[in-house]
Amino acid sequence: MISVKAPGKLYIAGEYAVVENGYPAIIVAIDQYITANISESENNVGVIHSKQYENDKIEWVYDNNQIKPLNDNSSFNYVISAMKTFDKYVEELNIKHKLYNIDIDSNLNSEDGKKYGLGSSAAVTVATIKALNELYGLNLSKLQIFKLAAIAHLSIQGNGSLGDVAASSFGGWIAYSSFDKKWLANQTNLRDVMEQSWPHLMIEPLTPPSDLELLIGWTGTPASTSNLLKSVESSSNVDRYEQFLVKSKRCINKMINGFKNKDIAVIKNQIKENRNIIVELASFTGIDIETSKLKRLCEIAEEYNGSGKSSGAGGGDCGIAIVEKQSPIKDIESKWTENGIIPLHLNIYSEQEA
């Protein structure tokens, strides 16, 4: 049996703007995982199973050289999409299909099943692609894994930046900007798409300053990224949205330079700036991005000379704070706890830990 894992993610800055082509964000992979175990089937039927859905499984077969599920279960949509995308690529490479069983496990949610907002759908898609890469022995690069996973994920979710897929594929800290999805939709040959440069796509590893500490607080309230994105997309205030994009790009580029120059002061200042930019976006779109708990998380971080903001789409889920390693971290987390914010003690994931 082959076992692989793909990490979850947290957005540090650049949310909402990153869904547009070429607008940057900073994202980090964290050491909570989706694990995929895969093995060739010993009969004519493959099985998809997850420890999170003990009573559910999907059996599948090849029918006219295509993957055909024998029963429906939306819980496995991203896994099946990844399987079909990989299968199309294998077919274009003239490699014989394999029939296999795949078993999924996750620790991206809380013990009682609530979502932290760590990108479980992206991680399960990447984990499936990585498992198939190992099964077929294709030796795909991180970028190639990202491309296949992005195509598979986009076919189900239909919107978003795919930055969570990039973080899960590459690990560590990355600067990311999204590709042209209209261009991708017009491509027909998957083998060509895998070899081409994707317009506007940027995935650049970053190394944080040695004295930077990332703190993560969970509000206990799940949020729907897809619904929040749709709310922003439906906003009629085009001029203010364009101003938001310009401000966000300028801010994130300064933050990227802060990483490159190992300047934690610049990074903290731009975290504050990005928070203000996103709060302004919330005000003219009328959506609740920085909830009262997320606002309090940020205020407490600033009381201790740190910088905080919502992470991802906001509206719940997690917030982050950037502080210096010598900061009174226990005091910050104690105040968070007093305000109903649960500190998550997660570490940065790098590929060497896989």
N, C-alpha and C positions, 0 to 999 in steps of 0.2 A: 504493500500500500504506500502511496505517495501522500505526504502531508505538507501543505503550505499554509502560510497565513498572510493576511493583508491588514494593515493598521487602519484605525479610524483617524479622523482629522479634526482640527480646530482652525477656523478662520481667525487670523490675527487682525487683519485690516483689509479694506478694499471691497467689502461686501456691497452687493447690489450693482455697483459700477462694473464689476468683473463679468457680469453676464453679457456685456457688450464686447464686441470684437476689439481686442488689443488694449483693454483697460486692465491695469495690473492689480493684483492682490498678493498678500503674503499669507501663507497657510503652513501649518505644521502637522506632521504625522505624530500620533501618540501611541503609547504602548498598550492599547486595548485592541483586540483583534477579532477578525473573522477567520476561522480556521476551516480549510477545505481538505477533506481526505478523499482520495480518488483511487479506484482500482478497476481493472478491466473486469467486465461481467463474465461470469462463467456459463451463462445461458443466453437466450435470445432477447432478454429484456434488461434494460438498465433501470436503476432505482435512484431517485433523488430524495434525500431525507435530511431533516434538521433536528438537532437536539432541542431547539426552541419550539418545535411543533411535533412533539413526540408521537402524536396519533395521526399525523398527516405524512403522506409520502406520495411521490409521483412515479409511476412506472412509464418508461418510454421505449420506443423502438425506432428503427429506421424504416421508413416507408417511402418507396421511390427515391432512395438516397437522401431523404430529409428526416430530421428529427421530428418525431410525432409523439407528443404526450398522450398517454392512454386515459388520463383523468385530469380534471382542471383543479388548480389551486393557485390563487393569486399570490400566496405567500412566496412562491418560487419564481415569480415573473422575471426577476433580474437574473437568476441562475439560468433559466431556460434561454433568455435572450443572449446571455454570454455564450452558452453552449451553441446556439444557432449561428451566432456571429463567427465563433471560432471554427465551426464546421464548414461554413462557407469559405473561409480562408484556406482551410486544409484542402477542400475540393479544388480550389483554384491552383493550389500547389501540386495537384495530382497525387496526393497522399491518401492511402486507403483509410476509410473511416474506422474508428474503434467504438465499441459498445462498452459502457463503463457505468459504475456506480459512484455516486458522489454524496458525501455526508458533510453537512455544514454545522459548525458550532460557533457561538458568538459570546463575547463578554463585553459588548459595546453598550449594553443596557444595564440599568440598575438591577439589584437582586430580585425586586418584585416586578421586573419586566418593563419599567418605564424607560423611555428613550432619553439619553443624555444629549442627543443631537450631534453625535460623533461621526455621522456619515455611514450608517450601516448598509444602505443600498449600494453605495459606491464600493465599500469594502468587500461586500459579498460578490459583486461583479468582478472586481479585480482578483479576488481569491479564486474564483472559478476559472478565469483566464489563466492565472498562474498555474493552477493545478493541471489544466489541459496542456499548457506549454510543457510541463514536466512529463506528462503522460506520453505526449507525442515526440518529446525530445527535440523541440524546435529551437531551443536556446535563444528565445526572443529577448531583445533588449528591454529596458524599462520603458523607453519611448514606444516601442512596438506594443508592449503590454497595455500601456496607457491608451494607445489608439484603438485597439480592439475593444477594450473595456469602455472607452468613451462612446464608441458607436453603439455598443450593446445597451449601455445605460441611457443614452439619449433616445433610443427607440422606445423605451418604456416611459421615461419621465417627461420627455418632450420639451423641457425648458431647463434653465440653469446654466452654470458656467463650466461644469465638469471639473472644477478645481479640486473637489473632494476626490475625484478619480485620480487626478494627478498626484495629490499628496499620498494616496494609498499606493500608487504605483511606484513612486520615487522614494518615499520616506524622508525623514528629516525636515528641515525648514526649506521652503521653496518660495521663489517669486513666480507668479503665474499670470498669464493673460490668455483669454479664451480665443479659440479659433473661429473662423467664419463658418457658421453652421449651414448657411445657404449654399456655400461652395461644397461642403461635404454632402449635402442632400442631392447634389447634381452629379456626384460620382457614382459610377456603376461597377467598376472593377476594384474589388477589395485589395487585391495584390498591388495594384498601382497606388491606391490610397496609402497603403502601408509604407511604400517607398518614397512618396512625395513629401515635400515640406508643406505643412498645413498653414494657410494664410493666417497671420496674426498670433499664432500659437507661440507662447513662451513658457518654458519650464526651466527655471534656473535655480540650482541649489544655493542656499545661503548658509553662512556660518555666523551664529550670534556672538556678540561680545562675551568674553569669559565671565564677566560679572553680572550677566543678565539672568534673571530668574523669572520663569513663567508660572503664574498662579492661575488656577482654574476654579471657578465657582459655579455650581449648578443651582438653578432656581427651583427645581422640582416640578416645573411646568413644561411639558413638551410643546414644541411649536412646529407648524407645517411650513417648511421652506417653500414648497411649490405654491401654496396658496398666497403666501406673503409676496412672492415674486410676481404672481399674477396681479395682485393689488397695485404694485408699483407700475407694472406694464400698462395697466388701464388708466393711469393718471393722465389727465388732460393738460397739465401744466408743462408743456414742452420746453419752454424757455428755461424754467427753473431746473428741469431735469438735465438739460444740456449744461447748465452752470454747475450742477452737482457733479457731472462726469468730469468736467475740466478740473474742478477742485480736488476730486478724488485722485485723479491721475497724478497731479502735481504732488499731492501729499504722499502717495505711495512711492513715487519715484524718490522723494527725499528720504523716506524710510528705508528703501532698498540701499541707498547710499550710506545711510547710518549703519546698516549691517556690514557693508563692504569696508567701511572705515572703522568698524568696531567702536562706534560712538553711541553709547546707551542713552545719552542725553537727547540726541537727535531722535532716536527711536521713541523714547517716552513722549517727547513733544509732538511727534507726528501721530502717536496713538491718541493723544488728547485732541489733536486737530481732526483726525478721522472720526472720532466720536462726535464732535460738533457737526461735522459734515453730514453724518448719518442721522443725527437728531433733526437737523434741518430738513433732510429728505422726508423724515417721518411727518414733520409738521405740514409740509405742503401736499403730501399724498394722503394724509389722514389715517395712516396705519400706525399701530402701536408696536414700534420696534424696541425702544428702550423702556421696558416695563418698570414698575416702581422698585422691584427687587434688583433689576439690573442697574438702575440709577443708583441705588444705595451701594451696590457692589463697587461702582466706580468712585463714589464719594469716599468710601472707606479707604480704597487704594490711594487716593490723592491725599488723605489725611496723613499717610505715611510716606509721602514723596514718591508715590508710584503713579502709574497711569492705567486706567481701566476703561473698558468698553464692552459692549455686547459682542458676541461672537456669532458669526453666521447671520442668518436672517433676523435674529433677535425674536422678540415676541415671547420669550421664554428661553428654555434650554440653558446654555452656558454663557457666562461672561468671562473675560480674561483680564488679568492685570500684569503689567510689566514692572518689576521692581529690581533693585540691586540685591545681590546675594546676601549682603550684610544687613538688609532690612529686617525689622522685627516681624518675620513672616508668621510666627505663631500668633502674634497679637492681631494681625490683619485677619487671619483665618478665624480667630476666636470672635472677632466683631462680625464677620460674615455670618458665622453660625448663630450669633445672637439675633441676627436680622433674617433668619430663615434661609440663608444661602449655604449650601453644603460644599465645603472644599473637596475637590477631587484631586487626589495625589497621583497624578499621572506623569509619566516621563516621556521624553522625546524618543520616538522610534527611529532607528537607522537600520539600513538593510543588513548590516553585520549581525544584528540581533535575531534575524529571521532563522 
